[in-house]
């Protein structure tokens, strides 16, 4: 009986040991499975983050190229408005740019992962670009019946605002894309952090999981930093493009001087409060240059005149080339009325000097008018220019090569 009891106790102890061993094995298997599941989740998050960054970079590239094409369109439009180069060639390049924009828009729309806010902003930008295209087609159809002054007015009032709005909306699309990427990145990072905390409790397998997760997290941080740098570079590029478009809109392309729109921006606020001297100069019989020697010769003549004026008088006044052969001077505040009149006479003498172009020497006289402007004399720039232009006409009727003073009202 005693022997049987001892045998029974030994059997029970052996059964208990096997049960504990089976429990440890089961726990080990569960830990292994849990670790594998967590590692798969981390790998999937890494792939999701990588795909998201790739889509974001592709979207960024599309928007960058669209804005570059919009800028190229605007440069061609400004050449048409300024009467520079071949209008037919400009129109062909504009058409090519809009075909490229359509292809890029299709490519952007095929990329997934865009937020609703980003897509709404993109749709608005796309509509403005289409409106820009329609405005240009209308301008193209009526090109033969419009003079340059009318085309400049149409550009400033109707075309330029659409072009600027289009680029701004596309820039906003890129910003929303970047926000979406960062938000998703933070979400992935939070899940990853929670997951790595769980892995820390898994001993050896957990340590391996943490190592893998840290490598993926480092790669994700590198991708996000790279994406941030690309977004900053794109923002700088857009700002440069917008500044270039603004400069082109207020600069005479031929002479590289400020044009009438720049003059209007610079003095409109001064008309009510400031006293200053402004002068207008126009070449006498300039049309004969174009008729006798051609427009290219005339353009070179104007470029040389502009450079001469800039060299000799820019320290005394801000100089504007408001039309082809018409220049406006806004004298510095310290220049008195008498000094403005004396300097205006010097301008007439400089304009009448001979210029050598393509082995030919040409010289024309010029007529001018000086306006001792008082605060509130005129409501706008047009009123100032009308008074100056009337006196320039009077100077030409008196034989030209002289400066007259604008009579005060």
ROVOVO-372295 format. One record per residue (C-alpha): residue number from 1; x, y, z. Coordinates in Angstrom, 1 decimal, m for minus. Layout:
<rs>
+-----+--------+--------+--------+
| pos |      X |      Y |      Z |
+-----+--------+--------+--------+
| NUM |      X |      Y |      Z |
...
+-----+--------+--------+--------+
</rs>
This chain:
<rs>
+-----+--------+--------+--------+
| pos |      X |      Y |      Z |
+-----+--------+--------+--------+
|   1 |    0.0 |    0.0 |    0.0 |
|   2 |    2.8 |    2.4 |    0.9 |
|   3 |    4.6 |    1.6 |   m2.4 |
|   4 |    1.4 |    2.3 |   m4.4 |
|   5 |    0.9 |    5.6 |   m2.6 |
|   6 |    4.5 |    6.6 |   m3.4 |
|   7 |    4.1 |    5.7 |   m7.0 |
|   8 |    0.8 |    7.7 |   m7.3 |
|   9 |    2.5 |   10.8 |   m5.8 |
|  10 |    5.4 |   10.5 |   m8.3 |
|  11 |    2.9 |   10.3 |  m11.2 |
|  12 |    1.0 |   13.4 |  m10.0 |
|  13 |    4.3 |   15.4 |   m9.6 |
|  14 |    5.4 |   14.4 |  m13.1 |
|  15 |    2.0 |   15.4 |  m14.5 |
|  16 |    2.2 |   18.8 |  m12.8 |
|  17 |    5.7 |   19.4 |  m14.2 |
|  18 |    4.5 |   18.6 |  m17.7 |
|  19 |    1.6 |   20.9 |  m17.3 |
|  20 |    3.8 |   23.8 |  m16.2 |
|  21 |    6.2 |   23.1 |  m19.1 |
|  22 |    3.3 |   23.1 |  m21.6 |
|  23 |    2.1 |   26.4 |  m20.1 |
|  24 |    5.5 |   28.0 |  m20.7 |
|  25 |    5.6 |   26.7 |  m24.2 |
|  26 |    2.1 |   28.0 |  m24.9 |
|  27 |    3.1 |   31.4 |  m23.5 |
|  28 |    6.3 |   31.4 |  m25.6 |
|  29 |    4.3 |   30.7 |  m28.7 |
|  30 |    1.8 |   33.4 |  m27.9 |
|  31 |    4.7 |   35.9 |  m27.3 |
|  32 |    6.2 |   34.9 |  m30.6 |
|  33 |    2.9 |   35.3 |  m32.5 |
|  34 |    2.3 |   38.6 |  m30.8 |
|  35 |    5.7 |   39.8 |  m31.7 |
|  36 |    5.2 |   38.7 |  m35.4 |
|  37 |    1.9 |   40.5 |  m35.5 |
|  38 |    3.4 |   43.7 |  m34.1 |
|  39 |    6.3 |   43.5 |  m36.5 |
|  40 |    3.9 |   43.1 |  m39.4 |
|  41 |    1.9 |   46.1 |  m38.2 |
|  42 |    5.1 |   48.2 |  m38.1 |
|  43 |    6.2 |   47.1 |  m41.5 |
|  44 |    2.8 |   47.9 |  m42.9 |
|  45 |    2.9 |   51.4 |  m41.3 |
|  46 |    6.3 |   51.9 |  m42.8 |
|  47 |    5.0 |   51.0 |  m46.2 |
|  48 |    2.0 |   53.2 |  m45.7 |
|  49 |    4.2 |   56.2 |  m44.8 |
|  50 |    6.5 |   55.5 |  m47.7 |
|  51 |    3.7 |   55.4 |  m50.2 |
|  52 |    2.2 |   58.5 |  m48.7 |
|  53 |    5.5 |   60.4 |  m49.1 |
|  54 |    5.9 |   59.1 |  m52.6 |
|  55 |    2.4 |   60.3 |  m53.6 |
|  56 |    3.0 |   63.6 |  m51.9 |
|  57 |    6.3 |   64.1 |  m53.8 |
|  58 |    4.6 |   63.2 |  m57.1 |
|  59 |    1.8 |   65.7 |  m56.4 |
|  60 |    4.4 |   68.4 |  m55.5 |
|  61 |    6.2 |   67.8 |  m58.8 |
|  62 |    3.0 |   68.1 |  m60.8 |
|  63 |    2.0 |   71.4 |  m59.1 |
|  64 |    5.5 |   72.8 |  m59.5 |
|  65 |    5.4 |   72.0 |  m63.3 |
|  66 |    1.9 |   73.5 |  m63.7 |
|  67 |    3.0 |   76.7 |  m62.0 |
|  68 |    6.1 |   76.8 |  m64.2 |
|  69 |    3.9 |   76.5 |  m67.3 |
|  70 |    1.5 |   79.2 |  m66.0 |
|  71 |    4.6 |   81.5 |  m65.6 |
|  72 |    5.8 |   80.6 |  m69.1 |
|  73 |    2.3 |   81.5 |  m70.5 |
|  74 |    2.4 |   84.8 |  m68.6 |
|  75 |    5.8 |   85.7 |  m70.0 |
|  76 |    4.6 |   85.0 |  m73.6 |
|  77 |    1.4 |   87.1 |  m72.9 |
|  78 |    3.6 |   90.0 |  m71.7 |
|  79 |    5.7 |   89.8 |  m74.9 |
|  80 |    2.5 |   90.0 |  m76.9 |
|  81 |    1.2 |   93.0 |  m74.8 |
|  82 |    4.6 |   94.7 |  m75.0 |
|  83 |    4.7 |   94.2 |  m78.8 |
|  84 |    8.0 |   92.3 |  m78.6 |
|  85 |    8.9 |   89.3 |  m80.8 |
|  86 |    6.6 |   87.3 |  m82.9 |
|  87 |    3.0 |   87.1 |  m81.7 |
|  88 |    2.4 |   83.9 |  m83.8 |
|  89 |    5.3 |   82.2 |  m82.0 |
|  90 |    4.0 |   83.4 |  m78.6 |
|  91 |    0.5 |   82.1 |  m79.3 |
|  92 |    2.0 |   78.7 |  m80.3 |
|  93 |    4.0 |   78.5 |  m77.1 |
|  94 |    1.0 |   79.5 |  m75.0 |
|  95 |   m1.1 |   76.7 |  m76.7 |
|  96 |    1.7 |   74.2 |  m76.0 |
|  97 |    1.9 |   75.3 |  m72.3 |
|  98 |   m1.8 |   74.8 |  m71.8 |
|  99 |   m1.7 |   71.3 |  m73.4 |
| 100 |    1.1 |   70.5 |  m71.0 |
| 101 |   m0.9 |   71.9 |  m68.1 |
| 102 |   m3.9 |   69.6 |  m69.0 |
| 103 |   m1.5 |   66.6 |  m69.1 |
| 104 |   m0.1 |   67.5 |  m65.7 |
| 105 |   m3.6 |   68.0 |  m64.2 |
| 106 |   m4.6 |   64.5 |  m65.4 |
| 107 |   m1.4 |   63.1 |  m63.8 |
| 108 |   m2.1 |   64.9 |  m60.5 |
| 109 |   m5.7 |   63.6 |  m60.4 |
| 110 |   m4.5 |   60.0 |  m60.9 |
| 111 |   m2.5 |   60.2 |  m57.7 |
| 112 |   m4.3 |   59.1 |  m54.6 |
| 113 |   m4.1 |   60.2 |  m50.9 |
| 114 |   m5.3 |   63.8 |  m51.3 |
| 115 |   m7.4 |   65.3 |  m48.6 |
| 116 |  m10.8 |   66.8 |  m49.3 |
| 117 |   m9.6 |   70.3 |  m48.5 |
| 118 |   m6.6 |   69.8 |  m50.9 |
| 119 |   m8.9 |   68.6 |  m53.7 |
| 120 |  m11.2 |   71.6 |  m53.2 |
| 121 |   m8.3 |   74.0 |  m53.4 |
| 122 |   m7.0 |   72.2 |  m56.5 |
| 123 |  m10.4 |   72.4 |  m58.2 |
| 124 |  m10.5 |   76.1 |  m57.6 |
| 125 |   m7.0 |   76.6 |  m59.0 |
| 126 |   m7.9 |   74.4 |  m62.1 |
| 127 |  m11.0 |   76.6 |  m62.8 |
| 128 |   m8.9 |   79.8 |  m62.6 |
| 129 |   m6.4 |   78.3 |  m65.0 |
| 130 |   m9.2 |   77.3 |  m67.4 |
| 131 |  m10.5 |   80.8 |  m67.1 |
| 132 |   m7.1 |   82.2 |  m67.9 |
| 133 |   m7.0 |   80.1 |  m71.0 |
| 134 |  m10.4 |   81.3 |  m72.2 |
| 135 |   m9.4 |   84.9 |  m71.6 |
| 136 |   m6.3 |   84.4 |  m73.7 |
| 137 |   m8.3 |   82.7 |  m76.5 |
| 138 |  m10.7 |   85.7 |  m76.6 |
| 139 |   m7.7 |   88.1 |  m76.7 |
| 140 |   m6.2 |   86.0 |  m79.5 |
| 141 |   m9.4 |   86.1 |  m81.6 |
| 142 |   m9.4 |   89.9 |  m81.2 |
| 143 |   m5.7 |   90.5 |  m81.4 |
| 144 |   m5.8 |   92.2 |  m84.8 |
| 145 |   m8.3 |   94.9 |  m83.7 |
| 146 |   m6.6 |   95.9 |  m80.4 |
| 147 |   m3.8 |   98.4 |  m80.0 |
| 148 |   m1.0 |   97.9 |  m77.4 |
| 149 |   m2.5 |  100.3 |  m74.9 |
| 150 |   m5.8 |   98.5 |  m74.9 |
| 151 |   m4.0 |   95.1 |  m74.6 |
| 152 |   m2.0 |   96.4 |  m71.6 |
| 153 |   m5.2 |   97.6 |  m69.9 |
| 154 |   m6.9 |   94.2 |  m70.6 |
| 155 |   m3.9 |   92.4 |  m69.2 |
| 156 |   m3.7 |   94.5 |  m66.0 |
| 157 |   m7.4 |   94.5 |  m65.2 |
| 158 |   m8.6 |   91.1 |  m66.4 |
| 159 |   m5.7 |   88.7 |  m67.2 |
| 160 |   m3.0 |   89.3 |  m64.6 |
| 161 |   m5.4 |   88.8 |  m61.6 |
| 162 |   m6.5 |   85.4 |  m62.9 |
| 163 |   m2.9 |   84.3 |  m63.5 |
| 164 |   m1.8 |   85.4 |  m60.0 |
| 165 |   m4.9 |   83.8 |  m58.4 |
| 166 |   m4.2 |   80.5 |  m60.2 |
| 167 |   m0.6 |   80.3 |  m59.0 |
| 168 |   m1.7 |   81.2 |  m55.4 |
| 169 |   m4.3 |   78.5 |  m55.3 |
| 170 |   m1.9 |   75.9 |  m56.7 |
| 171 |    0.5 |   77.0 |  m54.0 |
| 172 |   m2.2 |   76.6 |  m51.3 |
| 173 |   m2.9 |   73.1 |  m52.8 |
| 174 |    0.7 |   72.2 |  m52.1 |
| 175 |    0.5 |   73.6 |  m48.6 |
| 176 |   m2.6 |   71.5 |  m47.8 |
| 177 |   m0.8 |   68.5 |  m49.3 |
| 178 |    2.1 |   69.0 |  m46.9 |
| 179 |   m0.3 |   69.5 |  m43.9 |
| 180 |   m2.0 |   66.2 |  m44.8 |
| 181 |    1.4 |   64.4 |  m45.0 |
| 182 |    2.5 |   65.8 |  m41.6 |
| 183 |   m0.9 |   64.9 |  m40.0 |
| 184 |   m0.6 |   61.3 |  m41.3 |
| 185 |    3.0 |   61.2 |  m40.2 |
| 186 |    2.1 |   62.2 |  m36.7 |
| 187 |   m0.7 |   59.6 |  m36.6 |
| 188 |    1.7 |   56.9 |  m37.8 |
| 189 |    4.3 |   58.0 |  m35.3 |
| 190 |    1.8 |   57.8 |  m32.4 |
| 191 |    0.7 |   54.3 |  m33.3 |
| 192 |    4.4 |   53.3 |  m33.8 |
| 193 |    5.3 |   54.7 |  m30.3 |
| 194 |    2.5 |   52.7 |  m28.7 |
| 195 |    3.5 |   49.6 |  m30.6 |
| 196 |    7.1 |   49.9 |  m29.6 |
| 197 |    6.0 |   50.3 |  m25.9 |
| 198 |    4.3 |   46.9 |  m26.2 |
| 199 |    7.3 |   45.4 |  m27.8 |
| 200 |    9.5 |   46.5 |  m25.0 |
| 201 |    7.8 |   44.0 |  m22.7 |
| 202 |    8.7 |   41.0 |  m25.0 |
| 203 |   12.3 |   40.3 |  m23.9 |
| 204 |   14.4 |   39.0 |  m26.8 |
| 205 |   11.7 |   39.1 |  m29.5 |
| 206 |   10.5 |   42.4 |  m28.2 |
| 207 |   14.1 |   43.8 |  m28.5 |
| 208 |   14.3 |   42.7 |  m32.1 |
| 209 |   10.9 |   44.4 |  m32.8 |
| 210 |   12.2 |   47.6 |  m31.2 |
| 211 |   15.3 |   47.6 |  m33.3 |
| 212 |   13.3 |   47.1 |  m36.4 |
| 213 |   10.7 |   49.8 |  m35.4 |
| 214 |   13.5 |   52.3 |  m34.6 |
| 215 |   15.0 |   51.8 |  m38.0 |
| 216 |   11.6 |   52.3 |  m39.7 |
| 217 |   11.0 |   55.4 |  m37.5 |
| 218 |   14.3 |   56.9 |  m38.4 |
| 219 |   13.6 |   56.3 |  m42.1 |
| 220 |   10.2 |   57.9 |  m41.6 |
| 221 |   11.7 |   60.9 |  m39.9 |
| 222 |   14.2 |   61.3 |  m42.8 |
| 223 |   11.4 |   61.1 |  m45.3 |
| 224 |    9.4 |   63.8 |  m43.4 |
| 225 |   12.4 |   66.1 |  m43.1 |
| 226 |   13.1 |   65.7 |  m46.8 |
| 227 |    9.4 |   66.4 |  m47.6 |
| 228 |    9.6 |   69.6 |  m45.3 |
| 229 |   12.7 |   70.8 |  m47.1 |
| 230 |   11.0 |   70.2 |  m50.5 |
| 231 |    7.9 |   72.2 |  m49.4 |
| 232 |   10.1 |   75.1 |  m48.2 |
| 233 |   12.0 |   75.0 |  m51.5 |
| 234 |    8.8 |   75.0 |  m53.5 |
| 235 |    7.4 |   77.9 |  m51.4 |
| 236 |   10.5 |   79.9 |  m52.2 |
| 237 |   10.2 |   79.0 |  m55.9 |
| 238 |    6.6 |   80.2 |  m56.0 |
| 239 |    7.5 |   83.4 |  m54.3 |
| 240 |   10.3 |   84.0 |  m56.8 |
| 241 |    7.9 |   83.2 |  m59.7 |
| 242 |    5.2 |   85.6 |  m58.4 |
| 243 |    7.8 |   88.3 |  m57.9 |
| 244 |    9.1 |   87.8 |  m61.4 |
| 245 |    5.5 |   88.0 |  m62.8 |
| 246 |    4.9 |   91.2 |  m60.8 |
| 247 |    8.2 |   92.7 |  m62.1 |
| 248 |    7.3 |   91.8 |  m65.7 |
| 249 |    3.9 |   93.5 |  m65.3 |
| 250 |    5.5 |   96.8 |  m64.2 |
| 251 |    8.6 |   96.9 |  m66.4 |
| 252 |    9.1 |   97.9 |  m70.0 |
| 253 |   10.7 |   94.8 |  m71.4 |
| 254 |   12.6 |   96.7 |  m74.1 |
| 255 |   14.3 |   99.4 |  m72.0 |
| 256 |   14.1 |   97.6 |  m68.6 |
| 257 |   12.7 |  100.8 |  m67.1 |
| 258 |    9.5 |  101.0 |  m65.0 |
| 259 |    6.4 |  101.5 |  m67.1 |
| 260 |    3.2 |  103.5 |  m66.7 |
| 261 |    1.6 |  100.9 |  m64.3 |
| 262 |    4.7 |  101.3 |  m62.0 |
| 263 |    4.4 |  105.1 |  m62.2 |
| 264 |    0.7 |  104.8 |  m61.2 |
| 265 |    1.6 |  102.6 |  m58.2 |
| 266 |    4.4 |  104.9 |  m57.1 |
| 267 |    2.6 |  108.3 |  m57.1 |
| 268 |   m1.1 |  107.7 |  m56.7 |
| 269 |   m1.0 |  108.0 |  m52.9 |
| 270 |    1.2 |  111.2 |  m53.2 |
| 271 |   m1.3 |  113.1 |  m55.4 |
| 272 |   m3.4 |  114.2 |  m52.4 |
| 273 |   m0.6 |  115.1 |  m50.0 |
| 274 |    2.7 |  115.8 |  m51.8 |
| 275 |    4.3 |  118.6 |  m53.7 |
| 276 |    6.7 |  117.4 |  m56.4 |
| 277 |    8.0 |  118.0 |  m59.9 |
| 278 |    7.2 |  115.6 |  m62.7 |
| 279 |    8.2 |  116.0 |  m66.4 |
| 280 |    7.3 |  114.2 |  m69.6 |
| 281 |    9.5 |  113.9 |  m72.7 |
| 282 |    8.6 |  112.6 |  m76.2 |
| 283 |   10.9 |  112.2 |  m79.2 |
| 284 |   10.0 |  114.5 |  m82.2 |
| 285 |    9.3 |  112.7 |  m85.5 |
| 286 |   10.3 |  109.3 |  m84.0 |
| 287 |    8.0 |  107.5 |  m86.5 |
| 288 |   10.4 |  108.4 |  m89.2 |
| 289 |   13.0 |  106.1 |  m87.6 |
| 290 |   10.8 |  103.1 |  m87.8 |
| 291 |    9.6 |  104.0 |  m91.3 |
| 292 |   13.2 |  104.6 |  m92.7 |
| 293 |   15.2 |  101.9 |  m90.8 |
| 294 |   12.7 |   99.4 |  m89.5 |
| 295 |   11.3 |   98.5 |  m86.0 |
| 296 |   14.4 |   96.6 |  m84.9 |
| 297 |   16.6 |   99.6 |  m85.5 |
| 298 |   14.0 |  101.8 |  m83.7 |
| 299 |   14.0 |   99.4 |  m80.7 |
| 300 |   17.8 |   99.6 |  m80.5 |
| 301 |   17.7 |  103.4 |  m80.7 |
| 302 |   15.2 |  103.5 |  m77.7 |
| 303 |   17.3 |  101.1 |  m75.7 |
| 304 |   20.4 |  103.3 |  m76.1 |
| 305 |   18.3 |  106.4 |  m75.2 |
| 306 |   17.0 |  104.7 |  m72.1 |
| 307 |   20.5 |  103.7 |  m71.0 |
| 308 |   21.8 |  107.3 |  m71.6 |
| 309 |   19.0 |  108.7 |  m69.5 |
| 310 |   19.5 |  106.2 |  m66.7 |
| 311 |   23.3 |  106.9 |  m66.7 |
| 312 |   23.0 |  110.7 |  m66.6 |
| 313 |   19.8 |  111.4 |  m64.6 |
| 314 |   18.9 |  108.5 |  m62.3 |
| 315 |   20.5 |  110.3 |  m59.4 |
| 316 |   18.0 |  113.2 |  m59.8 |
| 317 |   14.8 |  111.4 |  m60.6 |
| 318 |   12.9 |  108.1 |  m60.9 |
| 319 |   12.7 |  107.5 |  m64.7 |
| 320 |    9.8 |  105.7 |  m66.4 |
| 321 |    9.3 |  104.5 |  m70.0 |
| 322 |    5.6 |  104.9 |  m70.1 |
| 323 |    5.2 |  104.3 |  m73.9 |
| 324 |    7.5 |  103.5 |  m76.7 |
| 325 |    9.3 |  106.8 |  m77.1 |
| 326 |    7.8 |  108.7 |  m74.1 |
| 327 |    9.7 |  109.0 |  m70.8 |
| 328 |    8.4 |  110.4 |  m67.5 |
| 329 |   10.7 |  111.8 |  m64.8 |
| 330 |    9.5 |  112.1 |  m61.1 |
| 331 |   12.2 |  114.3 |  m59.6 |
| 332 |   13.5 |  113.7 |  m56.1 |
| 333 |   12.0 |  115.6 |  m53.2 |
| 334 |   15.0 |  117.9 |  m52.7 |
| 335 |   14.9 |  119.1 |  m56.4 |
| 336 |   13.5 |  122.6 |  m56.5 |
| 337 |   11.2 |  123.9 |  m59.3 |
| 338 |   14.0 |  125.9 |  m60.9 |
| 339 |   16.3 |  122.8 |  m60.7 |
| 340 |   13.7 |  120.6 |  m62.3 |
| 341 |   13.3 |  123.1 |  m65.2 |
| 342 |   17.1 |  123.2 |  m65.7 |
| 343 |   17.4 |  119.4 |  m65.5 |
| 344 |   14.6 |  119.1 |  m68.0 |
| 345 |   16.5 |  121.3 |  m70.5 |
| 346 |   19.5 |  119.0 |  m70.0 |
| 347 |   17.3 |  116.0 |  m70.8 |
| 348 |   16.2 |  117.6 |  m74.1 |
| 349 |   19.8 |  118.1 |  m75.0 |
| 350 |   20.7 |  114.5 |  m74.2 |
| 351 |   17.8 |  113.2 |  m76.2 |
| 352 |   18.9 |  115.2 |  m79.2 |
| 353 |   22.5 |  113.9 |  m79.1 |
| 354 |   23.5 |  111.6 |  m82.0 |
| 355 |   23.5 |  107.8 |  m81.5 |
| 356 |   25.4 |  105.2 |  m83.5 |
| 357 |   23.4 |  102.1 |  m84.4 |
| 358 |   24.5 |   99.4 |  m86.9 |
| 359 |   27.2 |  101.8 |  m88.3 |
| 360 |   24.5 |  104.5 |  m88.8 |
| 361 |   24.4 |  107.8 |  m86.9 |
| 362 |   20.9 |  109.2 |  m86.1 |
| 363 |   19.7 |  112.1 |  m84.1 |
| 364 |   16.2 |  113.4 |  m83.3 |
| 365 |   15.1 |  116.4 |  m81.2 |
| 366 |   12.6 |  116.0 |  m78.3 |
| 367 |    9.8 |  118.0 |  m76.7 |
| 368 |    9.0 |  118.1 |  m73.0 |
| 369 |    6.8 |  119.6 |  m70.3 |
| 370 |    7.4 |  120.2 |  m66.6 |
| 371 |    4.6 |  120.2 |  m64.0 |
| 372 |    5.2 |  121.8 |  m60.6 |
| 373 |    2.6 |  119.6 |  m59.0 |
| 374 |    0.8 |  120.8 |  m55.8 |
| 375 |   m1.3 |  118.6 |  m53.4 |
| 376 |   m4.8 |  117.9 |  m54.8 |
| 377 |   m4.2 |  119.3 |  m58.3 |
| 378 |   m5.4 |  116.0 |  m59.9 |
| 379 |   m7.4 |  113.1 |  m58.7 |
| 380 |   m5.4 |  110.4 |  m60.6 |
| 381 |   m2.3 |  109.8 |  m62.8 |
| 382 |   m4.4 |  110.2 |  m66.0 |
| 383 |   m5.1 |  113.8 |  m65.1 |
| 384 |   m1.5 |  114.5 |  m64.5 |
| 385 |   m0.4 |  113.0 |  m67.8 |
| 386 |   m3.2 |  114.8 |  m69.8 |
| 387 |   m1.9 |  118.2 |  m68.6 |
| 388 |    1.7 |  117.2 |  m69.4 |
| 389 |    0.8 |  115.7 |  m72.7 |
| 390 |   m1.1 |  118.9 |  m73.8 |
| 391 |    2.0 |  121.0 |  m73.1 |
| 392 |    4.2 |  118.5 |  m75.0 |
| 393 |    1.9 |  118.8 |  m78.0 |
| 394 |    2.2 |  122.6 |  m77.7 |
| 395 |    6.0 |  122.4 |  m77.6 |
| 396 |    5.9 |  120.2 |  m80.8 |
| 397 |    3.6 |  122.7 |  m82.5 |
| 398 |    6.1 |  125.4 |  m81.7 |
| 399 |    8.8 |  123.5 |  m83.6 |
| 400 |    9.9 |  121.0 |  m80.9 |
| 401 |   13.3 |  120.7 |  m79.1 |
| 402 |   12.0 |  122.7 |  m76.2 |
| 403 |   10.4 |  122.3 |  m72.7 |
| 404 |    7.2 |  124.1 |  m71.6 |
| 405 |    5.8 |  124.5 |  m68.1 |
| 406 |    2.3 |  123.2 |  m67.2 |
| 407 |    0.0 |  126.0 |  m66.3 |
| 408 |   m1.5 |  125.8 |  m62.8 |
| 409 |   m5.3 |  125.5 |  m62.8 |
+-----+--------+--------+--------+
</rs>
